[in-house]
C-alpha cells in the first residue's frame, strides 16, 4: 500500500496556527505533534475553523501539541473548534486543561 499525504495541514497564517482537514487516527498515526517556530507566547491562538473531522486521536494530538507549547512557555487558545471537540472536552473533563474560545476574529482573507 502506498503512503498518501496527510489529510490535514498545520501552518501559521495571519498570526495564528491554522489547522485544517481531518484530525483523525488514520491521518495521525506515527505523526508527532510539532510546534512551528513562529508560535511564541505567552498566548497563541489555534484556529480550528477549517477542521472537517476530529476524533479522540485528534484531540490527543492537540493536547500533545499543547504540552509542547507549554514547555516553551506558550499557552494555546483554541478558536472556532468543531462541535465534536467541544463535546469530547466535556466528556473527558478537559475544560480546565484546554483554553477553548467561542470564536474570536475570523481569519483575514488574503488578497
TARA-V824880 format. One record per residue. N is the residue number from 1. RES is the residue in one small letter. SS is DSSP state (helix for helix, strand for strand, loop for the rest). PHI is phi in radians with two decimals (NA if undefined). BURIAL is # if it has 24 or more other C-alpha atoms within 12 Angstrom, else .. Layout:
# TARA-V824880
n=[N/N]
res=[RES/RES]
ss=[SS/SS]
phi=[PHI/PHI]
burial=[BURIAL/BURIAL]
This chain:
# TARA-V824880
n=[1/2/3/4/5/6/7/8/9/10/11/12/13/14/15/16/17/18/19/20/21/22/23/24/25/26/27/28/29/30/31/32/33/34/35/36/37/38/39/40/41/42/43/44/45/46/47/48/49/50/51/52/53/54/55/56/57/58/59/60/61/62/63/64/65/66/67/68/69/70/71/72/73/74/75/76/77/78/79/80/81/82/83/84/85/86/87/88/89/90/91/92/93/94/95/96/97/98/99/100/101/102/103/104/105/106/107/108/109/110/111]
res=[x/x/x/x/x/x/x/x/x/x/x/x/x/x/x/x/x/x/x/x/x/x/x/x/x/x/x/x/x/x/x/x/x/x/x/x/x/x/x/x/x/x/x/x/x/x/x/x/x/x/x/x/x/x/x/x/x/x/x/x/x/x/x/x/x/x/x/x/x/x/x/x/x/x/x/x/x/x/x/x/x/x/x/x/x/x/x/x/x/x/x/x/x/x/x/x/x/x/x/x/x/x/x/x/x/x/x/x/x/x/x]
ss=[loop/loop/loop/loop/loop/loop/loop/strand/strand/strand/strand/strand/strand/loop/loop/strand/strand/strand/strand/strand/strand/strand/strand/loop/helix/helix/helix/helix/loop/loop/loop/loop/loop/loop/loop/loop/loop/loop/loop/loop/loop/loop/strand/strand/strand/strand/strand/strand/strand/strand/strand/strand/strand/strand/loop/helix/helix/helix/helix/helix/helix/helix/helix/helix/helix/helix/helix/helix/helix/helix/helix/loop/loop/loop/strand/strand/strand/strand/strand/loop/loop/loop/helix/helix/helix/helix/helix/helix/helix/helix/helix/loop/loop/loop/loop/loop/loop/loop/strand/strand/loop/loop/loop/loop/loop/loop/loop/loop/loop/loop/loop]
phi=[NA/-1.43/-1.39/-1.99/-1.15/-1.06/-1.53/-2.58/-2.46/-2.52/-2.66/-1.58/-2.57/0.95/1.28/-2.31/-1.54/-1.75/-1.97/-2.36/1.79/-1.95/-1.65/-2.26/-0.88/-1.03/-1.58/-1.97/-0.94/1.04/-1.97/-1.25/-1.20/-2.00/-1.47/-1.03/-1.05/-1.32/-1.45/-2.25/-1.82/-1.42/-2.26/-2.53/-1.48/-2.00/-1.51/-1.93/-1.13/-1.86/-1.41/-1.51/-2.46/-2.60/-2.10/-1.12/-1.14/-1.13/-1.13/-1.11/-1.10/-1.14/-1.20/-1.18/-1.07/-1.10/-1.07/-1.12/-1.14/-1.09/-1.13/-1.64/1.43/-1.98/-1.75/-1.47/-2.09/-1.60/-2.06/0.96/-1.21/-1.15/-1.05/-1.08/-1.19/-1.03/-1.14/-1.12/-1.06/-1.17/-1.08/-1.59/1.15/-1.75/-1.03/-1.35/-1.46/-1.85/-1.40/-1.71/-1.75/-1.36/-3.03/1.17/-1.30/-1.25/-1.16/-1.14/-1.39/-1.55/-1.65]
burial=[././././././#/#/#/#/./././././#/#/#/#/#/#/#/#/#/././#/#/././././#/./#/#/././#/#/./././#/#/#/#/#/#/#/#/./#/#/#/#/#/#/#/#/#/#/#/./#/#/././#/././././#/#/#/#/#/#/#/#/#/././#/#/././#/././././././././#/#/#/././././././././././.]
